[in-house]
Amino acid sequence: MTTLVTGGAGYIGAHTVRELRARGREVVVLDTLERGNEESVVDAKLIVGDIVDERLVTKICNKYEITEVVHFAAYKAVGESMTHPMMYWRNNVAGTISLLNTLIGQGVLRFVFSSSAAVYGTPKTSPVTESEPLAPESVYAETKLAVEKILASLSTNGMRSVSLRYFNAAGASSDNRIGEDWLTSENLVPRVMRALLDKSFQLEVFGNDYPTPDGSCIRDYIHVEDLALAHVKALEYLERGGETFVCNVGTGLGTSVFQMLDIATQVAQCSVPHTIGARRDGDPVSVYADPTLVRSVLDWKATHDLRSIVESAWNWHRTHPNGYR
Ligand SMILES: NC(=O)c1ccc[n+]([C@@H]2O[C@H](COP(=O)([O-])OP(=O)(O)OC[C@H]3O[C@@H](n4cnc5c(N)ncnc54)[C@H](O)[C@@H]3O)[C@@H](O)[C@H]2O)c1
């Protein structure tokens, strides 16, 4: 019984591979490495290749006796998805269709998918439950929703899946071995770390006049190791015979940008240089998860607090200012 992890050389995939290996599972990673790092794949076989390569995926399924898949491989930059939409439809949707088709042909019928809270667009209220209307506001988010819909339609093929709608993944591994690359991430935590460590970089806070207690936007930050564990729980659920389902993966806590800067200041013992910029189009005021469903169905709950996220990120970035290079 071997788990195939697509995109396992990327940020969340690499942490998940380690969690799977720590639990004694056999793991094979398939990654093009175009946005991932060979060095981040610790203790698992890495095969460099594309999910659309049917012959390769078939060969992997047979050679390693793949029984289930965790599918991270995708592009994830919202802005890029708006300027290069076909790239996103091709890789995130057509690529996933090709992968699913090959897997079904090989009888691999358990699938965990990296979806995103971006499918909600600007939710009316937070905490956001799974019954919130789906209103993606970018091509990226549309591609995630499209794959969720494809997966929902595959029960006739025997495919069972869990789509995990991640909120904001952040932090690095507790042993400081793997982490996020600030050059390839637009997320707040790596940008805060870069502002602390790279004098040539200026952090811009997008808006300080939102209707929140301190005027900045509120998001739900989840430690990447907690997120990795959610995938193990999802695989266990499918192994128990669980049916296809979709859930949020977040902490249920909202943190503002300025709260994040305060914690980073405490951890680094140095204030975070930043400027205040204009609001960004389409940035919702406040988005954090209602994690009731993931708790009850997958028995998963976040264990790391915000300080642990920031400390792990700080340790990683100050010791790896050039990422894996
Ligand atoms: N980082 C977040 O906060 C976040 C939030 C919501 C959803 N997600 C989703 O989670 C998944 C993983 O995110 P991440 O932050 O680890 O991204 P990442 O870019 O670090 O990792 C993605 C990996 O997939 C690989 N890849 C891309 N296309 C491929 C293909 N066709 N075949 C094989 N490999 C391919 C890349 O080389 C990369 O290593 C993505 O699907 C992303 O959309 C991430």
Ligand as a Chemical Component Dictionary entry (heavy atoms), coordinates in Angstrom:
data_LIG
# 
_chem_comp.id                   LIG 
_chem_comp.type                 NON-POLYMER 
_chem_comp.pdbx_formal_charge   0 
_chem_comp.three_letter_code    LIG 
# 
loop_
_chem_comp_atom.comp_id 
_chem_comp_atom.atom_id 
_chem_comp_atom.alt_atom_id 
_chem_comp_atom.type_symbol 
_chem_comp_atom.charge 
_chem_comp_atom.model_Cartn_x 
_chem_comp_atom.model_Cartn_y 
_chem_comp_atom.model_Cartn_z 
_chem_comp_atom.pdbx_ordinal 
LIG N1  N1  N 0  -0.292 27.613 0.247   1  
LIG C1  C1  C 0  -1.557 27.856 0.605   2  
LIG O1  O1  O 0  -1.829 28.621 1.554   3  
LIG C2  C2  C 0  -2.699 27.169 -0.120  4  
LIG C3  C3  C 0  -4.027 27.532 0.207   5  
LIG C4  C4  C 0  -5.071 26.878 -0.441  6  
LIG C5  C5  C 0  -4.803 25.872 -1.377  7  
LIG N2  N2  N 1  -3.516 25.557 -1.684  8  
LIG C6  C6  C 0  -3.278 24.485 -2.674  9  
LIG O2  O2  O 0  -2.444 23.518 -2.087  10 
LIG C7  C7  C 0  -1.614 22.909 -3.080  11 
LIG C8  C8  C 0  -0.178 22.989 -2.633  12 
LIG O3  O3  O 0  0.152  24.344 -2.354  13 
LIG P1  P1  P 0  1.652  24.771 -2.022  14 
LIG O4  O4  O 0  1.566  26.043 -1.270  15 
LIG O5  O5  O -1 2.389  23.627 -1.454  16 
LIG O6  O6  O 0  2.162  25.086 -3.522  17 
LIG P2  P2  P 0  3.587  24.843 -4.199  18 
LIG O7  O7  O 0  3.621  25.667 -5.429  19 
LIG O8  O8  O 0  4.659  25.030 -3.183  20 
LIG O9  O9  O 0  3.541  23.286 -4.585  21 
LIG C9  C9  C 0  2.923  22.813 -5.751  22 
LIG C10 C10 C 0  3.853  21.759 -6.339  23 
LIG O10 O10 O 0  3.217  21.166 -7.465  24 
LIG C11 C11 C 0  4.198  20.990 -8.496  25 
LIG N3  N3  N 0  3.465  20.923 -9.763  26 
LIG C12 C12 C 0  2.737  21.903 -10.350 27 
LIG N4  N4  N 0  2.172  21.443 -11.472 28 
LIG C13 C13 C 0  2.540  20.139 -11.597 29 
LIG C14 C14 C 0  2.249  19.120 -12.541 30 
LIG N5  N5  N 0  1.494  19.356 -13.621 31 
LIG N6  N6  N 0  2.745  17.875 -12.339 32 
LIG C15 C15 C 0  3.537  17.619 -11.251 33 
LIG N7  N7  N 0  3.870  18.559 -10.339 34 
LIG C16 C16 C 0  3.361  19.801 -10.503 35 
LIG C17 C17 C 0  5.121  22.178 -8.351  36 
LIG O11 O11 O 0  6.396  21.957 -8.918  37 
LIG C18 C18 C 0  5.176  22.335 -6.833  38 
LIG O12 O12 O 0  6.251  21.583 -6.270  39 
LIG C19 C19 C 0  -1.902 23.654 -4.385  40 
LIG O13 O13 O 0  -2.831 22.891 -5.109  41 
LIG C20 C20 C 0  -2.529 24.956 -3.914  42 
LIG O14 O14 O 0  -3.415 25.482 -4.860  43 
LIG C21 C21 C 0  -2.449 26.185 -1.088  44 
# 
loop_
_chem_comp_bond.comp_id 
_chem_comp_bond.atom_id_1 
_chem_comp_bond.atom_id_2 
_chem_comp_bond.value_order 
_chem_comp_bond.pdbx_ordinal 
LIG N1  C1  SING 1  
LIG C1  O1  DOUB 2  
LIG C1  C2  SING 3  
LIG C2  C3  SING 4  
LIG C2  C21 DOUB 5  
LIG C3  C4  DOUB 6  
LIG C4  C5  SING 7  
LIG C5  N2  DOUB 8  
LIG N2  C6  SING 9  
LIG N2  C21 SING 10 
LIG C6  O2  SING 11 
LIG C6  C20 SING 12 
LIG O2  C7  SING 13 
LIG C7  C8  SING 14 
LIG C7  C19 SING 15 
LIG C8  O3  SING 16 
LIG O3  P1  SING 17 
LIG P1  O4  DOUB 18 
LIG P1  O5  SING 19 
LIG P1  O6  SING 20 
LIG O6  P2  SING 21 
LIG P2  O7  DOUB 22 
LIG P2  O8  SING 23 
LIG P2  O9  SING 24 
LIG O9  C9  SING 25 
LIG C9  C10 SING 26 
LIG C10 O10 SING 27 
LIG C10 C18 SING 28 
LIG O10 C11 SING 29 
LIG C11 N3  SING 30 
LIG C11 C17 SING 31 
LIG N3  C12 SING 32 
LIG N3  C16 SING 33 
LIG C12 N4  DOUB 34 
LIG N4  C13 SING 35 
LIG C13 C14 SING 36 
LIG C13 C16 DOUB 37 
LIG C14 N5  SING 38 
LIG C14 N6  DOUB 39 
LIG N6  C15 SING 40 
LIG C15 N7  DOUB 41 
LIG N7  C16 SING 42 
LIG C17 O11 SING 43 
LIG C17 C18 SING 44 
LIG C18 O12 SING 45 
LIG C19 O13 SING 46 
LIG C19 C20 SING 47 
LIG C20 O14 SING 48 
# 
